[in-house]
Amino acid sequence: MTNALSANGLQTYYGKSHILHGVSLDVAEGRITALLGRNGAGKTTTLRTLMGLTQARQGQVTIFGAETTRWPAYRIASLGVGYVPEGRRIFANLSVEENLKVPLERGGPWTIARIYELFPRLAERKASRGRQLSGGEQEMLSIGRALLLNPRLLILDEPSQGLAPLIVREVFRVVSKMRDEGISVLLVEQNARMSLEIADDAYVLDDGAIVYSGSSHELAADEDRVRQLTGASAGA
């Protein structure tokens, strides 16, 4: 199985605070990989390290065969990596349509018209400013903007955070569809139940270290382990 992304032995610090302790993980091409863990476990730091936003002191990151450990984020994105950060970070004063025109065009199947097909609600609100959108609409816009880069790998940080249950299910439906489109996905989430429902592979991070790696289905079947490792329920 070919990997879209591989990380090996990542040691990341914020000042003197040692956050990641030898984190290693793989994201297989054409599969969804979930990275789970409690608040403060180091999930966002892992993504920032993979994206070149926070430099690891030790370890190696390889994306589509290129060693990207010391690359800046824009160069990593140019490989075909889309990143949807926690908090969405859309442009509040720009309209939906203007937000979607921000990414540099990259050849491929994803266009603004197709984003509107995927998220009809955005089409209805294309003239609305970012600050006028609900949390769910902002998340749709953030994902849509990343897809316009026509990524081969999509990295999402807590896409369900703060959303109503019906909107959460819609967001996870879209993430699942990305796999059908041949996009590799790395999904960071606290919603263990829904993440394990759509993921192929799973990792659990605890206090900056990987404490589980394997099949998402095997992890989902072990309710006690999910509760112990993530502080969440794998059941409905």
N, C-alpha and C positions, 0 to 999 in steps of 0.2 A: 504494500500500500504506500503510495506516494504522499508525502506531507507537504501541505501548503506552507506551514510554519512549524519550526522546531525551536524550542528554548532549552538550554542546558546549563544548569548550575547558576542561575541568576542570583547575584548578591546585590541588593539595592539599598541605599541609605538615603535618608533625608537629614542632612547635617551629620550629627553623631548617632542618630536613631537608626538602628539596623532593622529594616522593614522586611525584605525578602531574604530568606535563608536557603539558598540553593534550589530555587524553583526550576523544575524541568517539566515541560509539557509539549505535546505534539497536537497539531490540528491537521487531520487527514484531509486530502483534497475531496471535495464533494460531500463532506459530512458536517454535521453540527456537533461542536464540542462545547459542553457546558462547564464553566468554572464557578463552583459554588463555595459558599462560606459565610460565616457570620459577619456582621458589621465590624470593620477594623481588622479583618483577617489579612488584608493586603491585596485584594482583588483589583482595585483600581490602580494601585501601584504597579501590579503585574502588567496591566494593559499599557500604562504610560511607559513602562520600560520596553515593552515590545514595540511600541510606536515611536520610540526615540525621543519622547518628551521628558523622560527622566533617565539619565544614564546609569547603567549597572556598573558597579565597581569590578565585578567579576562575572564570568559567564559568557554565553554566546547565543545570539539569535540568528536564525537562518530563515529567510522567507523566499519561497520559490527558487531555492538553490543558491541565493545570494546571501553572504554573511552581512547582516545589517546592524550589527551590535553598536557601532559608533556612528551610524547614519543619522542625519536630522530627519524630522518627521516628514517634511515635504518630499524627500527623496524616497522614503519608504512608501508613501502614498503613491508615488509615480510607478511603483511596481504593480499597482492594481489593488491597493489595500484601502478599503473604506472604513472610517472610524466614526462611530456615533457615541460621543462622550456622555457621561452622566450629567444630567441637568440640561441636556438638549442643545443649549447655546446657539439658538437661532438668532437672527438679527431682528430685534424687537420693532424697529422703526421701518423695516422693509416689508412689503407685501409678500404673500405666499409666493406669487409668481417671481418677484424680484429675488427672494431667498433661493428659489430653484435655479435662477440664472447665475448665482454666485460661483458655483464650481466650474473649473476649467473643463471644457468639453473634452471627452475622451471617447474614442470610437467604440461602438457597441450597441446592444439592443435597447438600453435604457435611455429614454428621452423624457422630456417634460410631459408630453402627451401620454406616455405609458405610465408615468407616475400618477397622473390623474385617473387613469384606468384602475390602477392598483388601489388608490385612495380617493374614491369619488368625493369624499368630504372635502378634500383639498381643492378639488375642481370647483366646488360650490363656494369656497371661501378664498379663491385665488386673489381677490382684490383686498382682502383683509390684512391688516398689519399683524406682524408676529405677536405683538403684545396682546392682541385681541383674541388670540386662539386659546382654546382650552388646553389642558395638559396633554390630552390624547392627541389633539390636532398638532400640537407642537412636536410630539414624538413622531407622528407620521411624517411631518415636514423634515425633521432631522434625518430620519431613515431615507426618505425620498432624495434628499440632497446627497447623501452618501452613495445611493444607487446611481446617481447621474454620473459618477466617476466610472461607471461600468466596472466595478471591482471584481476581482477573482477571489478575494478574501474580504469578508465583512466582519468587523469587530464591534460588538455592541456592549455598552456598559449600563447595566440596570435599565433596560428599556421599559420595564413595567412599573418603575418607581412612581408612586403617587397617583396611579391611574385607577379608574373605576373598573370593576371586574369584567364587564362586557368589553371595554376597550382593551384590557389586558389580553383577553382571548383573541381579539382581532390582531393585536401586535404580534402575538405568538403565531397566529396563522400566517402572517406575512413572513416571519422569520423562517417558518417551515417551508414556505414557498421558495425561499432563496435556494435551499438545497435542491429543489426540483429544477431550478434554473442553472444548476451546476456551480453555484457559488459556495465556497467553503465558509463556514461561520464559526466564530468564537464568541460565545454568549456568556457574559458575566451577569449573574442574577442572584437575588435572594429568594425568589419564588421557586423553591426547589421542585415542587410538584409539577408545575407546568414546564419547567426547563427539562426535567427528566422525561417528560411525556414526549417531547419533540426531539431531544438530543440522541445522538448515536453513542457518543463517548462522554465521559464525565471525569472531572477532577474536583477534589475538595481541598480548599486551602484553609489552614488553621494557624494563626500566629505566624504568618509568613512562610509556611512550609506546606508542601503537598502531603496530605495524609491519606488520600485515596486517589487511585487512577484505575480506570477500567470501563466496563460497559455501563451505560446509563440505566439500562433495564435491570441489571443485577443490583445496582445501588437503589433504584426505586423500589425493588422488591423487599429490601431490608429496611423496614420502617424504623426500627430502633437505631440503626446506624445513621440514617438520614437525620433523625432527630438529634442524635448525639453530635454529629459532625457539623451540621449546618444550622441547628436550632430551628429547623422548619419541618413541616410534615410532608411526606411523600404521598399521603392519602388525600382524598378529595376534601 
